[in-house]
Amino acid sequence: MIRSDAIFRKLLNWLGLSLCCWVFPAMASEKPVVIASIRPLAMIVEAIAADDFRVETLLPSSRSPHDYALRLSDRKRLLEADLVVWVGPTLEYQLQKLLAVGSNPLPSLQLDSISGLSWPAAEGEASAHHHGAHSHTERDPHIWLNPENAVLMARSIAKRLA
């Protein structure tokens, strides 16, 4: 009996060590997750992050960020992300509350707060378009359309990922 107990313990130890050797390297090799709110931002992040990060896009390309209703699965992804890159409340007002949860805000980079951005000219009051709870009359939030802004955003993203 004593001999079979010793063999059983050795077998359990060996299985435990084998499991550790298999699980821990897999955990260590998992890349940090960066979620970009929209595809144009994801493309900028992907160009900078290369293979060091896993970059995901929150909104499907077929959906507008102006009126997108977050699903529970979207909220879960955001809460689990290592960084969320978004334009800001001028475009994605629905993310504002979620990213600023209590005293522990989610790690995020708000791109419309970068100094030196060139804002696209607003079309004016008469032709302003309205989206839900906000409208674009003062600033057009489509800042990624300007190549100079894309460079500024890329620098901010690179600094944050470093």
N, C-alpha and C positions, 0 to 999 in steps of 0.2 A: 504493500500500500504506500509506503513512504516513497518508494522509487517512482510510482506512477504520479504521485503528487508533485514531485520535483520535476518530472518531465512535463507535466501539465503547466506548471509555473513558468518553466523555460519557454514553452510554446507560447504562452500568453505574452511574455516579455518580448519574444521575437516578433509576434504579430503586432504588438504595440509599437515597437521600434520601426517595423516596416511601414506601418500606417503613418507614423510621424515623418518618415523619409519621403513618403508620397504626398502627404497633405501640406506640410509646411513650405516646401519649394513652390508648390502651386499657388499658395497664398502670397508668397513673397514676389512672385513674378506677375501678379495681377497689377495692371496699369491703373493709375489714377483716372477718374472719369471726369471729363469736362463736358457740360451740357451747354450748347449754344441755343438760344431761344429760336432763332430762325436760320435757315440754310445759308444765306450770305455770310453771316457771322461764323457759322461752322466751317465754311470754306477758308476763312482767314485763320481760324484757330488750327485747322488741320495743316495748313501750310507752315505754321510755326511749330506746332507740337510734334510733327513727324510721327515717329513710332513710340515716343515716350509716354503718350497719353492716349486714352480711348476717348474719341470725340463723338458725341451724339448730338442730334438735333431734336429739340423738344417738339416743335410744330411740324406737322407734315407739310411738304412743299405746296400741297393743294389748298392749304388753309391760310387765312389772313391773320396776322397777329393782332389786328385791330379789334376783332370780336371773337377771338378764340376762347372757348370755355374749357378750362383745365379739367381733365378727367382725374379720377383718384389715382390711376396708374401714373399720370404725369406728375402729380404731387409727390408720389412715392419716389419716382426717379430723381426729382429735384432734391428731396430731402437726403437721398443717398449719394448725391454727386459730391465730388471734391471741389468743384468750382462751377458756378453758373455764369455764363457770359450773356448779357442782354443789353439792348439799346437803352431802356429805361422806361419810366412810367408814361412818357410822351407817346410811346408806341405800344407798350405791353403793360397797361395799367393793372391787369389782372395778376401780374407777378409781384407787384409792389408789396402787398401785404404778406404774401407767402415768403418772400426773401427776407423780410424784416421781422421774423417771428420772435416776439418778446425780447428778452435781453440777450438772446443767442441768435443773432441773424445768420442766415446761411451764407457760406462763402460765395461771394458774387463779385462780378466786375460790371459796373454800370457804365456803358460807353458814352452815353450822352452827357456825362459830367466831365469828360476829358477837356482840358483847356486847349484852345487853339482850333477847335473844330470849325469848319465852314458849314454853316447851315444852308440847306437849299432854300431858295426864295419861296416864301409862302405865296399862294395864288391870290390872296386877298379875301376880304370878308364876303364879297358877293359870290365867289366860287369856292369858298371853303367847304371841305367835306367833313361830315360829322360821323363819328363812330362811337356808338354807345354813350358812355359818360364823358367823352372828351371830343374835342375838335382840333383840327390843325389850322389855326388861323394865324398864330404868331410864328411858329417854327414847324417846318416840315421834318418829321423825325426820320426820314429815310436817309440817314447820314452816310451809310455805306456806299451810296451811289457816287460820291465824290472820291476820286482816287487819292487826293491828299488826306482826306479823313481816313481812308482805309490804311494808309501808312501810319497815321497817328494811333489808330485802333490797334494795329499790329504791334506797334512798339509797347503800348500799354499791356496788351495780352502777353507779349514775350516777357515783360518785366514781372508780371504777376505769376507766370508759369515758372520763372526762374526761382 
